[in-house]
Amino acid sequence: MATTESATEIRPFHVEVPEEDLVDLRRRIAATRWPERETVADETQGVQLATMQELVRYWGTEYDFRRFEARLNELPQFITEIDGLDIHFIHVKSPHENALPLIITHGWPGSVVEMLNVVGPLSDPTAHGGDAEDAFDVVVPSMPGYGFSGKPTATGWDPVHIADAWITLMRRVGYTQFVAQGGDWGAQITDVIGAKAPPELLGIHSNMPGTVPPDVAKALYSNVLGAGDPPPSGLSADEQRAYDRLSFLYTKGIGYALEMGFRPQTLYGLADSPVALAAWMLDHDAYSYEDIARAFAGDPVGNLTRDEVLDNITLTWVTNTGVSSGRLYWENNLGFFDVKGVSVPAAVSVFPRELYQAPRSWTEQAYPNLIYFNEVDQGNHFAAWQKPELFTEELRAAFRSLR
């Protein structure tokens, strides 16, 4: 039986993927059985054959996972048990005094890979053109069922539980004050942390905030159910734009989320076929898919290169977390974009190719203690991954008043 001391131990972690796993991956890639080409000239039927064939060609013949493995192992990584589950996390302490502790949470289909390019600039700003006064101690955990964290064997690991676990994690690594940041699932979890408002929490930042008012959310959900309620009257131009974008997203843009929300265990292909997994992970949203397709056509947008994309897919493959990560959608009972009741100081950055652009009016209602709001001119859903310099600048500005 584990003692309390051993259960809360923080253990160093090093990535070591057996060579036979990579050999098997390449064998499976080479044995891909292809469907026919889509019958339309665009991506409306899903991930296009040409994109997948180029991805598979590069993945099977040129991509080097050991490069990525070495990159991960350059960072301090740890495992600790929280509520009976092993949690993997990166923890980089700043060389500067009085650095602000920061926990960053990734989303789906992401992983800690999303944050690797911002860890250095956030923790050591003077080495990346910044000021020592903006330094952070950076903690980047892998969510349960993702990457090198444990896979829950029972129900209950929903965003609220994860938020509690992250508060425990920051206390366990020794921080008496911290700030939190997230996008996608990370945004929802960060909002929940902000609603819980533990005494150590100074504030939060989101790049996919939950701002949709209850009456707007009700109308949106009715469209998903086929009732077709009209949007509330009196929406401003920005609010109507957000409503239209969310309405399209809910009815036509989140098929993956609906399947994982209702029947995640059915997705056995994600565990058995690397190409099925890759296609599933690419098909997150239209804007991100456009950028990723450009990367495999030789024209990457920002830092979302084909190697970066395949790092994330390969990490998911070698940890066999395609299905376990999807169960988070089944566990969730919160409205993704709904207001969560955050009371602590909050900062929001709006990226132009995010799933929706949060209007300032909604944002001020959702976060009554809004300390920072900025609409940037570049970046998609994977903000930290694609535009790490811009993302870093946003976090520095967002939390500056809380130091």
VODO-207294 format. One line per 5 residues: number of its first residue (from 1); for each residue x negated, y, z negated of C-alpha. Coordinates in nm, 2 decimals. Example, Ala and Ser with C-alpha at 12.3 -4.5 7.8 and 13.67 -1.06 7.14 Angstrom:
% VODO-207294
1	-1.23,-0.45,-0.78; -1.37,-0.11,-0.71
% end
This chain:
% VODO-207294
1	0.00,0.00,0.00; -0.14,0.34,0.10; -0.22,0.58,-0.18; -0.10,0.95,-0.16; -0.46,1.05,-0.10
6	-0.51,0.82,0.19; -0.17,0.90,0.34; -0.26,1.27,0.36; -0.62,1.22,0.48; -0.73,1.41,0.78
11	-0.94,1.18,1.00; -1.17,1.28,1.29; -1.05,1.16,1.63; -1.25,1.08,1.94; -1.09,0.99,2.28
16	-1.22,0.66,2.42; -1.01,0.51,2.70; -1.12,0.16,2.80; -1.26,0.13,3.15; -1.03,-0.16,3.22
21	-0.73,0.08,3.17; -0.87,0.31,3.44; -0.95,0.02,3.67; -0.59,-0.10,3.63; -0.46,0.25,3.70
26	-0.65,0.28,4.03; -0.52,-0.07,4.12; -0.17,0.03,4.06; -0.21,0.35,4.26; -0.36,0.17,4.55
31	-0.06,-0.08,4.55; 0.20,0.20,4.57; 0.51,0.10,4.78; 0.64,0.41,4.94; 1.00,0.51,5.03
36	1.08,0.68,5.35; 1.04,1.06,5.39; 1.32,1.28,5.25; 1.59,1.37,5.51; 1.56,1.75,5.45
41	1.28,2.00,5.53; 1.26,2.13,5.17; 1.24,2.00,4.81; 1.62,1.99,4.75; 1.61,1.60,4.74
46	1.32,1.60,4.49; 0.94,1.57,4.50; 0.84,1.55,4.87; 0.67,1.25,5.02; 0.38,1.45,5.16
51	0.30,1.60,4.81; 0.31,1.26,4.65; 0.09,1.10,4.91; -0.17,1.37,4.88; -0.15,1.34,4.50
56	-0.20,0.96,4.52; -0.49,0.99,4.77; -0.67,1.23,4.54; -0.58,1.05,4.22; -0.70,0.71,4.35
61	-1.02,0.82,4.52; -1.16,1.15,4.38; -1.01,1.23,4.05; -1.24,1.17,3.75; -1.07,1.11,3.42
66	-1.40,1.08,3.23; -1.46,1.45,3.30; -1.13,1.53,3.12; -1.21,1.29,2.84; -1.55,1.46,2.78
71	-1.37,1.80,2.79; -1.13,1.68,2.52; -1.41,1.54,2.31; -1.59,1.87,2.31; -1.32,2.00,2.08
76	-1.27,1.90,1.71; -0.98,1.65,1.71; -0.81,1.49,1.41; -0.54,1.25,1.30; -0.33,1.28,0.99
81	-0.02,1.10,0.87; 0.30,1.30,0.82; 0.62,1.13,0.71; 0.48,0.79,0.81; 0.36,0.89,1.16
86	0.01,0.97,1.28; -0.01,1.32,1.42; -0.30,1.41,1.66; -0.42,1.77,1.66; -0.70,1.99,1.79
91	-0.83,2.23,1.53; -1.08,2.50,1.63; -1.20,2.74,1.37; -1.31,3.08,1.48; -1.67,3.19,1.42
96	-1.53,3.53,1.32; -1.42,3.62,0.97; -1.06,3.69,0.89; -0.93,3.49,1.19; -0.56,3.45,1.20
101	-0.44,3.09,1.18; -0.22,2.99,1.47; -0.03,2.67,1.56; 0.06,2.63,1.92; 0.32,2.37,2.04
106	0.34,2.23,2.39; 0.64,2.10,2.57; 0.75,1.84,2.82; 0.61,1.72,3.06; 0.31,1.88,2.90
111	0.06,1.80,2.63; -0.23,1.96,2.45; -0.38,1.98,2.81; -0.16,2.29,2.86; -0.36,2.48,2.59
116	-0.72,2.37,2.66; -0.80,2.69,2.86; -0.68,2.93,2.59; -0.84,2.76,2.28; -1.18,2.92,2.35
121	-1.06,3.28,2.42; -0.82,3.27,2.13; -1.07,3.14,1.88; -1.38,3.33,2.00; -1.26,3.64,2.17
126	-1.61,3.81,2.19; -1.73,3.53,2.41; -1.44,3.59,2.65; -1.44,3.97,2.68; -1.23,4.04,2.37
131	-1.27,4.18,2.02; -1.35,3.99,1.70; -1.05,4.15,1.53; -0.82,3.94,1.76; -0.97,3.61,1.66
136	-0.75,3.31,1.57; -0.81,2.97,1.41; -0.63,2.75,1.65; -0.43,2.43,1.58; -0.28,2.24,1.87
141	-0.09,1.93,1.77; 0.05,1.66,2.00; 0.42,1.62,1.94; 0.54,1.28,1.81; 0.56,1.03,2.10
146	0.32,1.24,2.31; -0.04,1.20,2.38; -0.24,1.05,2.10; 0.02,1.11,1.83; 0.21,0.81,1.70
151	0.53,0.69,1.87; 0.84,0.70,1.63; 0.98,0.35,1.58; 1.30,0.49,1.43; 1.53,0.78,1.50
156	1.50,1.11,1.33; 1.20,1.29,1.49; 1.40,1.58,1.64; 1.28,1.94,1.67; 1.39,2.02,1.32
161	1.18,1.73,1.18; 0.88,1.83,1.39; 0.91,2.19,1.26; 0.89,2.06,0.91; 0.59,1.85,1.00
166	0.41,2.14,1.15; 0.46,2.34,0.83; 0.32,2.05,0.64; 0.03,2.02,0.88; -0.07,2.39,0.84
171	-0.05,2.36,0.47; -0.26,2.04,0.48; -0.54,2.19,0.68; -0.56,2.47,0.41; -0.38,2.77,0.55
176	-0.19,3.00,0.31; -0.08,3.22,0.60; -0.02,3.14,0.97; 0.16,3.24,1.29; 0.33,3.00,1.53
181	0.36,3.00,1.91; 0.54,2.78,2.17; 0.70,2.73,2.51; 0.95,2.47,2.63; 1.00,2.23,2.34
186	0.73,2.43,2.16; 0.95,2.73,2.18; 1.24,2.56,2.02; 1.03,2.41,1.75; 0.87,2.75,1.69
191	1.21,2.91,1.67; 1.31,2.65,1.41; 1.00,2.72,1.21; 1.09,3.09,1.23; 1.44,3.02,1.11
196	1.31,2.81,0.82; 1.08,3.10,0.73; 0.83,2.92,0.50; 0.64,3.17,0.28; 0.32,3.11,0.47
201	0.47,3.21,0.80; 0.38,3.57,0.91; 0.56,3.56,1.25; 0.62,3.37,1.58; 0.57,3.42,1.95
206	0.76,3.26,2.23; 0.72,3.25,2.60; 1.06,3.07,2.65; 1.28,3.23,2.38; 1.62,3.12,2.25
211	1.82,3.43,2.32; 2.15,3.32,2.47; 2.45,3.47,2.27; 2.72,3.22,2.15; 2.98,3.35,2.39
216	2.75,3.32,2.69; 2.63,2.98,2.58; 3.00,2.86,2.56; 3.06,2.97,2.92; 2.74,2.80,3.04
221	2.82,2.47,2.87; 3.17,2.48,3.02; 3.02,2.48,3.36; 2.81,2.18,3.28; 3.13,2.00,3.18
226	3.31,2.11,3.49; 3.55,2.35,3.32; 3.41,2.65,3.51; 3.47,2.92,3.26; 3.38,3.26,3.39
231	3.09,3.45,3.23; 3.17,3.70,2.96; 3.26,4.04,3.10; 3.04,4.34,3.06; 2.70,4.18,3.13
236	2.43,4.41,3.23; 2.23,4.35,3.55; 1.95,4.17,3.35; 2.20,3.97,3.16; 2.39,3.87,3.47
241	2.06,3.76,3.63; 1.98,3.55,3.33; 2.33,3.40,3.33; 2.31,3.31,3.70; 1.97,3.15,3.66
246	2.08,2.95,3.36; 2.40,2.84,3.53; 2.20,2.71,3.82; 1.96,2.54,3.59; 2.23,2.37,3.38
251	2.42,2.24,3.68; 2.15,2.16,3.93; 1.80,2.20,3.78; 1.77,1.97,3.48; 1.86,1.62,3.60
256	1.55,1.49,3.43; 1.66,1.63,3.10; 2.01,1.49,3.13; 1.87,1.14,3.20; 1.63,1.15,2.91
261	1.90,1.31,2.69; 2.14,1.03,2.75; 1.94,0.72,2.85; 1.56,0.76,2.80; 1.50,0.39,2.75
266	1.62,0.32,3.10; 1.31,0.48,3.25; 1.09,0.17,3.25; 0.93,0.28,3.57; 0.74,0.55,3.38
271	0.56,0.28,3.19; 0.51,0.04,3.48; 0.43,0.27,3.78; 0.18,0.56,3.77; 0.34,0.71,4.08
276	0.69,0.70,3.93; 0.55,0.87,3.63; 0.37,1.14,3.84; 0.68,1.22,4.04; 0.90,1.24,3.73
281	0.65,1.48,3.56; 0.62,1.70,3.87; 0.99,1.75,3.90; 1.04,1.98,3.60; 1.17,2.29,3.76
286	1.17,2.44,4.11; 0.92,2.72,4.05; 0.66,2.49,3.88; 0.70,2.23,4.15; 0.64,2.49,4.42
291	0.31,2.59,4.25; 0.20,2.23,4.19; 0.28,2.13,4.55; 0.06,2.42,4.66; -0.22,2.29,4.44
296	-0.21,1.95,4.62; -0.20,2.14,4.96; -0.53,2.30,4.86; -0.40,2.64,4.75; -0.36,2.64,4.37
301	-0.17,2.92,4.20; -0.38,3.03,3.90; -0.53,2.76,3.69; -0.26,2.50,3.77; -0.51,2.30,3.99
306	-0.47,1.94,4.10; -0.72,1.82,3.84; -0.54,2.00,3.56; -0.21,1.85,3.68; -0.36,1.50,3.70
311	-0.53,1.54,3.36; -0.19,1.57,3.20; -0.03,1.29,3.40; -0.33,1.05,3.34; -0.32,1.13,2.96
316	0.05,1.03,2.96; -0.03,0.71,3.16; -0.32,0.59,2.94; -0.12,0.65,2.62; 0.20,0.50,2.77
321	0.41,0.79,2.65; 0.63,0.84,2.94; 0.94,0.69,2.77; 0.85,0.78,2.41; 0.81,1.15,2.50
326	1.14,1.15,2.68; 1.32,1.04,2.36; 1.29,1.39,2.22; 1.57,1.49,2.46; 1.79,1.22,2.31
331	1.70,1.33,1.96; 1.78,1.69,2.01; 2.10,1.85,1.89; 2.01,2.21,1.94; 2.10,2.43,2.24
336	1.77,2.48,2.42; 1.81,2.85,2.49; 2.06,2.93,2.21; 1.99,3.17,1.92; 1.83,2.98,1.63
341	1.86,3.24,1.35; 1.49,3.35,1.33; 1.45,3.61,1.06; 1.07,3.65,1.05; 0.87,3.90,1.28
346	0.90,3.77,1.63; 0.73,3.85,1.96; 0.84,3.75,2.31; 0.66,3.74,2.65; 0.87,3.70,2.96
351	0.71,3.54,3.25; 0.86,3.60,3.60; 0.89,3.23,3.71; 1.01,3.09,3.37; 1.33,2.89,3.37
356	1.51,3.22,3.29; 1.40,3.57,3.22; 1.53,3.67,2.87; 1.69,4.02,2.88; 1.56,4.26,2.62
361	1.92,4.31,2.50; 1.97,3.95,2.42; 1.62,3.92,2.27; 1.68,4.21,2.03; 2.00,4.04,1.91
366	1.83,3.70,1.87; 1.53,3.83,1.69; 1.64,4.11,1.46; 1.27,4.16,1.35; 1.14,4.19,1.71
371	0.78,4.33,1.69; 0.67,4.28,2.05; 0.85,4.24,2.39; 0.67,4.24,2.72; 0.76,4.13,3.08
376	0.45,4.03,3.26; 0.42,4.01,3.64; 0.27,3.66,3.69; 0.31,3.31,3.56; 0.56,3.03,3.55
381	0.69,2.79,3.29; 0.34,2.66,3.21; 0.22,3.00,3.11; -0.09,2.91,2.90; -0.19,2.65,3.16
386	-0.15,2.85,3.47; -0.25,3.20,3.35; -0.47,3.15,3.05; -0.62,3.50,3.05; -0.28,3.66,3.06
391	-0.14,3.43,2.80; -0.43,3.50,2.57; -0.38,3.88,2.61; -0.02,3.84,2.53; -0.09,3.65,2.20
396	-0.35,3.90,2.10; -0.11,4.19,2.15; 0.19,4.01,2.00; 0.03,3.93,1.67; -0.20,4.23,1.63
401	0.04,4.41,1.39; 0.06,4.11,1.16; -0.31,4.10,1.07
% end
